[in-house]
Amino acid sequence: MVSERSLAVLRAIVQDYVASREPVGSKTIVERHAFGVSAATIRNDMALLEEEELIAAPHTSSGRIPTDKGYRVFVDQLTDVRPLSSAQRQAIETFLGESSDLDELLARTVRLISQLTKQLAVVQYPSFASARVRHVELVGLAPERVLCILIADSGQVEQRLAELAEPVDDETLASLRHRLNELVAGATMTDATELLSGEIDSVDRRHAAVLHTLAATLADQARQQRSDRLVVAGAANLVRTEQDFAGSILGVIEAIEEQVVLLRLFGEMATDEHAVAVRIGRENASFGLGETSIVSSAFEIPGRDISRLGVVGPTRMDYSNSMAAVRAVARYLSRTLGEN
């Protein structure tokens, strides 16, 4: 166990090292932080921290840097995650509020998080595996061309063109629209696909093309509405921190490209009282990310599976800022997706 002052010294070392990338010595701590004690006293505190393996000497320098364990204690001792500034919160509202659909919203989300944290940002697509058909719309564009529109209760819209073998008039199209909605409205994507496949056998062959196209749309959407997809942005930020990794960052990039790795890791991350989860360094070794830290938070749509967003970077990370950023953006997504 270490004293409160020693923990304060650890916080000072973490903050200074994250800011400067230079090992931190006792003289620097005395000059930059108001501890009100001598450098010799600070050195004693640092010796205790080193005994606890919370800091280490990277080489013969008199300065020290945090270890993975030290970062963990630092994060666990954060009594409060400093909130984003009003300007940053407004930027989130403005930038994400301009999104026209889910794809654009998530693409903007990772770009924004990357900019706010200067880290590589990732966001997991919400799972709509249990989404249901809200409505089917058929729009006649020409006598032999129909636009099939599928609207899910998740808010997503899919549309496809159907080329018909014979012309169809508006009255027939309206009748077919009514029949389709009676058949599949309220059904899950998977069930709707099966229902339409059965309906094709009994439908007038002139309308079979419409049903075939709609069935294909439903099947595609059912396959796509899974939570095993990630959107990534800010790879350049990772490259700029290459010197924070002992070896090549190629292995890190490869692990990130293998999205299943991050998805599995996300699945194991439990949020703390700040609604944020943090995995540091060797805690990620089994995923091939032993030199990285991951900060994540969850967002959700009522009635849907929880998804995550977060940042991936070196252990020398501004944890407080990263935690505040991912938490704020996750809250915005939950609110926005829940309302829409």
N, C-alpha and C positions, 0 to 999 in steps of 0.2 A: 504494500500500500504506500502511496505517496501523499504528501501533504497538499493542502489547498494551494499553497504558494508554488509548489513544484508543478501542480497541474496548470497554474497560471503561466509558469515558465514554459511548459510544453505548448500551451496555446500560442505564446509569443514566438516560439521557434517555428511552429507550423505556419503561422501567418507570415512571418518574415521570409521563410524559405519559399513558400508559395509565391510571394511577391517578387523575390529576387533571384531564385534558383541558386543562391549561394549559401554554403554552410553557415550556421549562425553561432557566434561565440558569445561568451558572457559579457564582454565589453560592449558589444552591439546591443545586447538586451538592456543593459543598464542605461545606455544612451537613448534608446528608442522607447523604452517603457518605464513608467513611473512605479518601480517596485519599492523604492526607498531603502534599498539595502545595497551592500557593496558588491563588487564583481566577484569577490571571493565567496560570498554567500550564494550568489547565483551559480557559481561553479560547483558548489556542494549540491545544490538542487539538481544541476545537470548530471552530476555523478550518480545521484539516486535514480534519475530517469534512465540513465544508461544501464544501470544495474537491472532495472525492470524491463530492459530491452524496448524502451519507448523511443529512444533516440540512439543514433550511432554515428561514428566518425567515418565518413566516406573514404578518407585517406589520411595522410599525416597532418592535415589541417587541424587547427585547434577548434574549429567550428563543428557543429553537429547538425544532422538532418533527421527528420522523423522517420521511424520505421513504419511498416504496415500496421503493427500493433499500436504505435503512437498515433497514427492517423485514426485508428479505430477508437481509441480512448478520446481523442479530440472530438470526433463526431458524436460519440455517445454522451460527451459532457456538454454539448451544445444545448443550453437551456432554452434557447429560442432561435429560430431561424429568422434572420433579419428580413423584413418584408421588402418587396420590390418598391422602387420609388413610384410616385404617382405618374411620372412620365413613362416609366416602363409598363405600368399597368394599362395606361392609356394606349400605348403602342400595341399591346396584346389585343385590346378591344378593337382597335382600328384595323390592324393588319389582318387579323383572323376574321373580323366581321365582314370583310369584303369577299369572302369565299362564296362561291356559287353552288358548290356541291361538296359531298364528303371527300372525294379525291383531292379537290383543291384545298379544302380545309386542312387535311392531314399533311399535304405537301407544304403548305404555308406554315403549319405547326413546326415541322422539323427545321425549316429555314429560320424561323424565329428563335427557337430554343438554341440553335447553333450560334446565332448572333448574340443572344443574351449571355451565353455561358462560355463562348469561345471553345466549345468542345464538339465532338461528333455527336449528333442528335439522332435518335431513333424513335419511331412511334409505331405501335402495333395496331393493325386494323381491327376495328370492333368486330366481334363475332356476330354475324347475322344468320348463323346456322339454323336458328329457330324462327327466323323471320317468316311472316305470313303474307299472303297476297291480299292487298287492300282493294285493288281495283284493276281491271283490264279494260283498256280503251282501244278501239279500232277506228282509225282515221283513213278515210278514202282519199288518196292522193290522185288517183286516176282510175278508170274503170277496172284495170287489171293490176293495180298496185295499192296495197294497204299497209299503213304504218301500224304495227302492233306495239302497244305501250303497256308495260307492266309496272305497276306501282306497288311497292312493298310497304308494310306498316312501319318499317324502319326508316322510311322516307326516301329510300333509293328508287330511282326510276331507270328502267331498261327499255330500249326501243329498238325494233328491227323492222326492216322492210320485207314484206311478203309479195312475191310475184305470183299472180294467180293464173291458172290455166284458162279461165274464162272470166269475162267481166262480171262484176257484182254491183248491184244497185244499193242506194242508201238504205232502203227499207230492209233488204236482206242483211246488210251490214249491221243495222241496229238490232235485228233479231238475233244475229250471231253474237253480238256483244252482250246482250242480255243473257243468252244461254251460257256463255263462258263465265260471266260473273256469278251466275247461280251455281255453276259447277265448281269454281276454284276459289272464290272470294272467302278469305278466312282460313284457307288451307296453307300448310307449310309449303315451302318451295319444292321439297322432295315429293310430298303427297300430290301437289298440283301437277307436277310433271307426269306422275303415274295416272292421274285422273284424265289428263288431256290425251295421253297415249291411248287410253281405253275409249275415249270419246271419238277419236279419229275413225275407229272402225265403223261407227254408226252414222257418221256425218256424210252429208252430200259431198261427192268427190270434188265438186267445184270449190268447196270451202276447205278442203283438206290442207291446201297449202298454207292457209292462215293458221290452222291448228298446229301443223307441223312446225311452222316458224315460231309460234308462241311456245310450244313445248320445248323447242331447242333453246329459246331464250330463258325459260324457267330452269332448265337443266344447267345451263351455263351459269346462271346466277346462283343456283344452289351450290355449285362447285366453288364459285368465287367467294361466296360469303362465309369464308372461314377466317379464323383468327391467326393463321400461320403465315401472315404476310407482314413485312416491315417496310416502312419508308425511312430512308436514311439521308442525312444531309450533313455537310460540314467535314467531309473527309480531309479537306485541306488543313483544318484545325489540328487533326491528329498528326498529320505529316509535320506541321510546324513544331510539335512537341517531341519529335523523334529523339532528341537528346535526353529526354526524361526516361527513355527505355534503355535497359542495359544492352539488349541485343537489337536485332532488326525488328521493325514494326510490321514486317511482312506477315508474320504469324498472327498478329493481332488483326490485320486487315482480312486475312483469310478466314479467321474465326468469325468475324463480323459478316463477311459475305455468305458464310454458311449460316443462314438466318435461323436455322433450327437450334443452333447453339445459344443464341441470345434469347430465343423464345423459351427454351428450357430454363435458362438462367432467370429470366423474368418470372417464370412460373414458381420459382423457389424463393423469390424476394417478398418478404412480408414487411408492410409499412409500419413505421413507428408512430409515436404520438404526434409527430409533425406531418403525418400522412405521406411520408417519404421513406424509401428503402435505399440503403447504401451498402454496397459490397466492395471491399477494399483488397487490392493486391492478391495475396496468396489465398484469400477466401474464394477467388475465382480460378484457382490453378487447375481444378479438374475440368474446366471448360476451355482450357488453352488461353486464358486471359489473366494469368498470374501477375502480370505487371500493370494491370489496368484497374481502375475503379469505375463502378457503375452506380449512378444515382438515378432512381426512378420513382415515379408516382403513378397512381391508377386513375383512370377515368372510366365512366360507364354510362350506358343508356339504360333507363329503367326497363327491366325485363330481359336484358341482354347480358352476356358474359362480360366480365371486367377486362379491360385492355390496359396496356401500360405505355408510357412514354418515358424517355430518359436520355441521359448522356453517357458517353463512354470516353474515357480519357486516361491519362497517366495518374498515378497515385498522387503526384504533386498537382493537386486540383484545388480550386477555390470551392470547398464543399458548401459553405454557407450560401454563397451566391447560386451555385448549381441547384441546391436543394430548394431554395426560394423560387427559382425560375421554373423548375419542372412542376412544383406544387401549384404555382399560380396558373400555369398553362393547363394543367390537368383539371383544375377546378373550372376554368373557363370552358374547356371541352365538355365536361360533364353537364354544366349548366346549359350550354348551347345545344348539344345533342339531345338533352332531355326535353328542352322546350320545343325542339323541331323533330 
